[in-house]
Amino acid sequence: MGHGGADGSIAFMTAVQGRFGRMLRYALALSLIGAPVAAACRADVAELRGDWGKARFAVEVADDDAERAQGLMHREKMARGAGMLFVYPEPRAASFWMRNTLIPLDMIFLDRTGTVQKVHVNARPLDETPIAGGDDILLVLEINGGLSEVYGIAPGTELRHPDVPQDAAAWPCPPE
């Protein structure tokens, strides 16, 4: 993910030496931590919220049969803040496996309101054992293994994304 105009600032801060430079870099880092989350929904961003706080992931959307079948197979790594959002045309019973998937993943199963119904933590690479996500699942978010526990993502967590039907969304996109 880009940081807009921050790239030039970071390059400048890196060039500044000594104690003053360290203080400036620290101040810049603190300012970025408190940066507000963009309000607009975007197809390439999945936002989650719960009583634990909020998290954002840059996502690839798999919304057709070929993309859902391929998923994250054959990937040797994935950025910490990245993931894949699987979108089905209608809610259904969902079951996943890790065939040809080389990295551990957390699988987050969501209903049509974008509410998490089940989280499977640390699915094992290459394991073909089916992982059932439940009935009436419309979306599945895959993120790096273990991050669900780090953030506190659990049943009841809400997703904001344009592929959640907005008339039913627990956390709808803001009006444009």
N, C-alpha and C positions, 0 to 999 in steps of 0.2 A: 504494500500500500504506500502510496506517496504521501508526503506531508506538505503538499502545496509549496509555498514559498520558504518553508523551513530548511530546505536542502541547502540553499545558499548561506543561510545563517549558521547551519551546523558546520559547513566547510570553513566559514570565517572563524567560528569558535575553536575549531580544531587547530587552526593556524596560530591562535593566540597562545603564548607560552606563559609558564610560571603560575604563581598563586592567583593573580588576577584572572588569568585565563580559566583556571579551574573553577573559580567563583562564578564566572560568567556562564560556563558550561553547566554548572549545577543549577543556576537560576533558570536557564533555558529548559533544562530537563524538568524542573518543577513546574514551569509554565505549561509544558506539553502534557504533563500528567493530569492537570486540571482542565484541559481543553474540553469544551462541550461536545457531546455526541451530535452529529448532524441529524436534523429532524426528518428530512425527506427519506422515504423508503427507496431503496435501490435494489435491483435484481442481484447485484454482485455483493450485497452485504446482508448478513443475517444478524439481527440484534436479539439478544436474550435478556430477560429480566426476571428477577425473583427476589425473595426476601434477603438474598445474599448480595444483591447489587445488579450490575449490568455487564454484559460482555458483547463484543462485536467480532464477527468473523468475516473475512473476505471469502466468498463462496463461488464455486462453479455450480451452476444449476443443471441438473440432469432431469429433463422433463419429457423425454421420449424413450421408447423402449430400448433403442440402441445405446443411448447415453446411460440409462439406468443399468443396463446389462454390463457395460464397461466399468462404470463406477471409478474407483481409485485403484484398479488393478495395475500391476507392474510399476507402480511409483515407488521409488526408493526413499523418498523423503517428502515432507510437506511442511511448509512454514507453520510456526506455532499458531499464528492468528488466521489460518486458512481452514477451509473445509469444503465439503460437497453437500449440496442440498438436493435430495431426491424428491421430486414432486410427481404425484399420481393424479390422473384426471378425476378420480372419485376415491373416497375413502375405501379401504380394503384391509384384509388381513395381510400383514407385512412380515416377511421373514428374509433375513439376510445371511450371507456366509462370507468367508474371507478367501475364497478361491483366488489364487494369483495375486493376492493383496500382500504386499511385502512389509507394511508398517502396521503397528498396533493402532486400533481405532476405537473411539467411543461412538456408539450408535445411539442417537437421540430420536425417539419415535414420538411424533406429534399428531394430534387429531385435527379436524378441520377448523378449529378455533385457534390453532397455533399453540395449544397447550401441551406440554410434555406429558406423555402417558407412561413412558418407560425409558430408562437409560441403561444400556449395556456398556459397562466399563471395560476397557482393555481387551477387545476382541483380539484373539491370537492370529498373527500372520499365517496365511496358508491353510488355516483350519476350515474344513468344509462342513463342520457341524452347523446345522441351521440355528439361527438366533431369531426367535420369535419376538416380534415387537408388539403384538396385540391385534385386536380387531379395530376397524374404523380408523385406520392410520392413513393420513393424507400426505404427510411429509416425513422424511427421515434426514436428519443432519448428522453427517460423519465429521468428526474432528479428531485431532491427535489423541491417542490413548492416554487416559489419566486426567485430561483437562477437565472433564465433568466434575471429578472430585475436587480438583484444585479450585474451581470456581464455585462449586456448590450446586451445579445444575442437577435438578431432580424433578420428579413428577410435580406438576403444578407450575413449573417455570413457563414463561410465555415467550413466544417468538413473534417478532415484528418483521414482516417481509411481504412484498407485493403479491407473492403466490399464495398467501393465506387469504381465503375468501373474506373480503373486507366487511361484508354484511354480518359475518359470524365471528370476526377476529376478537380475541380477548385483549389484544394490544394492537389496535388498527393503525394503519399508516395515517399520518396527518394529512388533512386536505391540502391539495396543491394550490 
